[in-house]
Amino acid sequence: MSRLEQLLAAYRTHIGLPWPAGVSGIQRVIFAVHDKEDELRLRARLEDFEQATRAAGKRWHGIDLTDAFPDWLATQEYREAYFECPEDLDGYPSGEVTAFVAHLQATLRDAITRADGPDTVIAISGVATLFGLARVSALVESVKDLIGGRLLVFFPGEHNPDTHAYRLLDARDGWNYLALPLTPDQR
């Protein structure tokens, strides 16, 4: 069985469990942790995750962040200048483009508010494209309390179960986060 098949099996098992009411926002967040090498294969299998969600009697709302930065940049007055000198973007050297992060947080809050319900999975894909521009941890932190159902983040990287640390694309120092990790080796 492939790693993605194993991840899908772990997701099917988890999503089929009863969802207790009254849990905190962080307890509603699920990170589907997969190898960065499997990112394209996973994207081709998103429909399988959606079908598993619907088979469990839940609703699905997908949000793809792949084009979030280019779409945002296209609306900026000084976009041409940013191509010549990207360090002019506030926060660029630190890995968090301030205005883009604020825009992305507002966009996610709006999408979640419109689509969410107590039986809905909000599934976020394309987070690898945020590397060097926005921190996934900050995005999740900004929306976790809005989730009525579950927030599923497809996360290309790794999770250390001993420290609860996540590392996007295995490249940046991890951050400790108490979201539920689903990994291919779970059953």
SULKAFEN-V588099 format. One record per residue. N is the residue number from 0. RES is the residue in one letter. SS is DSSP state (@ for helix, = for strand, . for the rest). PSI is psi in radians with two decimals (* if undefined). Layout:
N,RES,SS,PSI  N,RES,SS,PSI
This chain:
0,M,.,2.30  1,S,.,2.86  2,R,@,-0.69  3,L,@,-0.65  4,E,@,-0.70  5,Q,@,-0.72  6,L,@,-0.75  7,L,@,-0.70  8,A,@,-0.74  9,A,@,-0.69  10,Y,@,-0.79  11,R,@,-0.78  12,T,@,-0.84  13,H,@,-0.80  14,I,@,-0.38  15,G,.,-0.18  16,L,.,2.68  17,P,.,2.53  18,W,.,1.89  19,P,.,2.52  20,A,.,2.76  21,G,.,0.31  22,V,.,2.73  23,S,.,2.91  24,G,@,-0.75  25,I,@,-0.50  26,Q,@,-0.12  27,R,@,0.01  28,V,=,2.28  29,I,=,2.24  30,F,=,2.01  31,A,=,1.64  32,V,=,2.19  33,H,=,2.78  34,D,.,2.45  35,K,@,-0.51  36,E,@,-0.33  37,D,@,0.08  38,E,@,-0.86  39,L,@,-0.68  40,R,@,-0.68  41,L,@,-0.76  42,R,@,-0.61  43,A,@,-0.28  44,R,.,0.14  45,L,@,-0.61  46,E,@,-0.56  47,D,@,-0.67  48,F,@,-0.70  49,E,@,-0.79  50,Q,@,-0.69  51,A,@,-0.66  52,T,@,-0.84  53,R,@,-0.64  54,A,@,-0.48  55,A,.,0.04  56,G,.,0.35  57,K,.,2.81  58,R,=,2.78  59,W,=,2.34  60,H,=,1.95  61,G,=,2.46  62,I,=,2.06  63,D,=,2.09  64,L,.,0.12  65,T,.,-0.81  66,D,.,0.19  67,A,@,-0.81  68,F,@,-0.87  69,P,@,-0.63  70,D,@,-0.74  71,W,@,-0.81  72,L,@,-0.63  73,A,@,-0.38  74,T,.,-0.09  75,Q,.,2.38  76,E,.,-0.68  77,Y,.,0.49  78,R,@,-0.69  79,E,@,-0.70  80,A,@,-0.59  81,Y,@,-0.53  82,F,@,-0.63  83,E,@,-0.57  84,C,.,1.35  85,P,@,-0.39  86,E,@,-0.14  87,D,@,-0.25  88,L,.,2.15  89,D,.,2.15  90,G,.,-0.05  91,Y,@,-0.85  92,P,@,-0.47  93,S,@,-0.14  94,G,.,0.23  95,E,.,1.74  96,V,.,1.87  97,T,@,-0.93  98,A,@,-0.65  99,F,@,-0.76  100,V,@,-0.79  101,A,@,-0.74  102,H,@,-0.79  103,L,@,-0.73  104,Q,@,-0.77  105,A,@,-0.72  106,T,@,-0.79  107,L,@,-0.75  108,R,@,-0.77  109,D,@,-0.82  110,A,@,-0.73  111,I,@,-0.74  112,T,@,-0.70  113,R,@,-0.61  114,A,@,-0.33  115,D,.,2.67  116,G,.,3.01  117,P,.,-0.23  118,D,.,0.46  119,T,=,2.41  120,V,=,2.06  121,I,=,1.98  122,A,=,2.07  123,I,=,2.15  124,S,=,2.94  125,G,.,0.28  126,V,@,-0.33  127,A,@,-0.52  128,T,@,-0.15  129,L,@,-0.15  130,F,.,2.20  131,G,.,-0.08  132,L,.,-0.62  133,A,.,2.65  134,R,.,2.22  135,V,@,-0.67  136,S,@,-0.71  137,A,@,-0.65  138,L,@,-0.84  139,V,@,-0.75  140,E,@,-0.64  141,S,@,-0.31  142,V,@,-0.14  143,K,@,-0.59  144,D,@,-0.11  145,L,@,-0.23  146,I,.,2.12  147,G,.,-0.56  148,G,.,-1.83  149,R,=,2.57  150,L,=,2.06  151,L,=,2.08  152,V,=,2.05  153,F,=,1.97  154,F,=,1.83  155,P,=,1.81  156,G,=,-2.45  157,E,=,2.81  158,H,=,2.30  159,N,=,1.93  160,P,.,-0.39  161,D,.,-0.61  162,T,.,-0.05  163,H,.,0.48  164,A,=,2.39  165,Y,=,2.50  166,R,=,1.98  167,L,=,2.22  168,L,.,0.35  169,D,.,0.37  170,A,.,-0.51  171,R,.,2.69  172,D,.,2.46  173,G,.,2.99  174,W,=,2.59  175,N,=,2.27  176,Y,.,2.41  177,L,.,0.35  178,A,.,2.78  179,L,=,2.10  180,P,=,2.29  181,L,=,2.22  182,T,.,2.80  183,P,.,-0.43  184,D,.,0.10  185,Q,.,2.69  186,R,.,*
